Amino acid sequence: MSIDDVGAALADDPVFGPAVLEVPRFMSVTGIGTDGVRVLIWGRVRATDRFGAEGVFRGRLLAALSDAGIDLVTAQRVQLTEPAPVVS
């Protein structure tokens, strides 16, 4: 399932579809770096439904990426606050 398919499914949804003014779709890759790939997705929804529709779209997009075998990786950090004890 592509990003555009996820947007089309949102527009066809009986609950969120009426809020969609312009179907969310992939526009471009805006950045590639060590922390990942940033993409621009463009769509329009009614202002009163912005946060609900955006949250549902993001959740469905994450599920579609996971189904496609694409896992989002978060940064992992180790912070030492004091020297490790010396073992004799």
PEWOHU-V750154 format. One record per residue. N is the residue number from 1. RES is the residue in one small letter. PSI is psi in whole degrees, 0 to 359 (999 if undefined). NEAR is the number of other C-alpha atoms within 10 Angstrom. D_FIRST is the distance of its C-alpha to the first C-alpha in Angstrom with 1 decimal. Layout:
n=N res=RES psi=PSI near=NEAR d_first=D_FIRST
n=N res=RES psi=PSI near=NEAR d_first=D_FIRST
This chain:
n=1 res=m psi=131 near=11 d_first=0.0
n=2 res=s psi=170 near=13 d_first=3.8
n=3 res=i psi=318 near=19 d_first=6.9
n=4 res=d psi=324 near=17 d_first=8.1
n=5 res=d psi=321 near=16 d_first=5.8
n=6 res=v psi=318 near=22 d_first=7.0
n=7 res=g psi=318 near=25 d_first=10.3
n=8 res=a psi=321 near=17 d_first=10.6
n=9 res=a psi=323 near=17 d_first=10.2
n=10 res=l psi=317 near=23 d_first=12.9
n=11 res=a psi=331 near=22 d_first=15.0
n=12 res=d psi=351 near=14 d_first=15.0
n=13 res=d psi=132 near=13 d_first=15.9
n=14 res=p psi=335 near=10 d_first=19.7
n=15 res=v psi=311 near=10 d_first=20.7
n=16 res=f psi=341 near=18 d_first=19.0
n=17 res=g psi=316 near=17 d_first=18.4
n=18 res=p psi=338 near=14 d_first=22.1
n=19 res=a psi=341 near=20 d_first=22.0
n=20 res=v psi=120 near=22 d_first=19.4
n=21 res=l psi=326 near=12 d_first=21.5
n=22 res=e psi=124 near=14 d_first=19.1
n=23 res=v psi=128 near=20 d_first=15.3
n=24 res=p psi=135 near=23 d_first=13.8
n=25 res=r psi=155 near=17 d_first=12.4
n=26 res=f psi=133 near=15 d_first=12.4
n=27 res=m psi=309 near=13 d_first=16.0
n=28 res=s psi=166 near=11 d_first=17.1
n=29 res=v psi=124 near=11 d_first=17.7
n=30 res=t psi=350 near=9 d_first=20.9
n=31 res=g psi=146 near=11 d_first=22.0
n=32 res=i psi=126 near=10 d_first=21.8
n=33 res=g psi=187 near=7 d_first=24.3
n=34 res=t psi=339 near=5 d_first=25.4
n=35 res=d psi=1 near=10 d_first=23.7
n=36 res=g psi=196 near=11 d_first=20.2
n=37 res=v psi=132 near=10 d_first=18.1
n=38 res=r psi=130 near=12 d_first=18.4
n=39 res=v psi=154 near=13 d_first=16.1
n=40 res=l psi=124 near=11 d_first=17.2
n=41 res=i psi=130 near=15 d_first=15.1
n=42 res=w psi=135 near=14 d_first=17.2
n=43 res=g psi=171 near=14 d_first=17.6
n=44 res=r psi=139 near=14 d_first=20.6
n=45 res=v psi=165 near=21 d_first=21.5
n=46 res=r psi=141 near=13 d_first=25.0
n=47 res=a psi=322 near=10 d_first=27.0
n=48 res=t psi=342 near=9 d_first=27.9
n=49 res=d psi=8 near=13 d_first=24.3
n=50 res=r psi=306 near=13 d_first=23.1
n=51 res=f psi=321 near=12 d_first=23.1
n=52 res=g psi=312 near=12 d_first=21.7
n=53 res=a psi=321 near=22 d_first=18.8
n=54 res=e psi=317 near=17 d_first=18.1
n=55 res=g psi=318 near=11 d_first=18.3
n=56 res=v psi=317 near=13 d_first=15.9
n=57 res=f psi=313 near=20 d_first=13.3
n=58 res=r psi=319 near=13 d_first=13.9
n=59 res=g psi=317 near=13 d_first=13.8
n=60 res=r psi=324 near=17 d_first=10.5
n=61 res=l psi=317 near=19 d_first=9.1
n=62 res=l psi=318 near=17 d_first=11.2
n=63 res=a psi=319 near=16 d_first=10.0
n=64 res=a psi=319 near=17 d_first=6.3
n=65 res=l psi=317 near=16 d_first=8.1
n=66 res=s psi=317 near=12 d_first=10.5
n=67 res=d psi=329 near=11 d_first=8.5
n=68 res=a psi=2 near=11 d_first=7.5
n=69 res=g psi=15 near=9 d_first=11.3
n=70 res=i psi=111 near=11 d_first=11.7
n=71 res=d psi=137 near=11 d_first=14.5
n=72 res=l psi=131 near=10 d_first=16.3
n=73 res=v psi=135 near=8 d_first=20.0
n=74 res=t psi=153 near=8 d_first=22.9
n=75 res=a psi=143 near=6 d_first=26.2
n=76 res=q psi=136 near=5 d_first=28.9
n=77 res=r psi=146 near=6 d_first=32.5
n=78 res=v psi=126 near=5 d_first=35.8
n=79 res=q psi=121 near=5 d_first=38.8
n=80 res=l psi=124 near=7 d_first=42.3
n=81 res=t psi=342 near=6 d_first=44.7
n=82 res=e psi=160 near=6 d_first=47.8
n=83 res=p psi=144 near=6 d_first=48.8
n=84 res=a psi=145 near=7 d_first=48.0
n=85 res=p psi=146 near=6 d_first=51.2
n=86 res=v psi=127 near=5 d_first=53.2
n=87 res=v psi=126 near=4 d_first=53.5
n=88 res=s psi=999 near=3 d_first=56.8
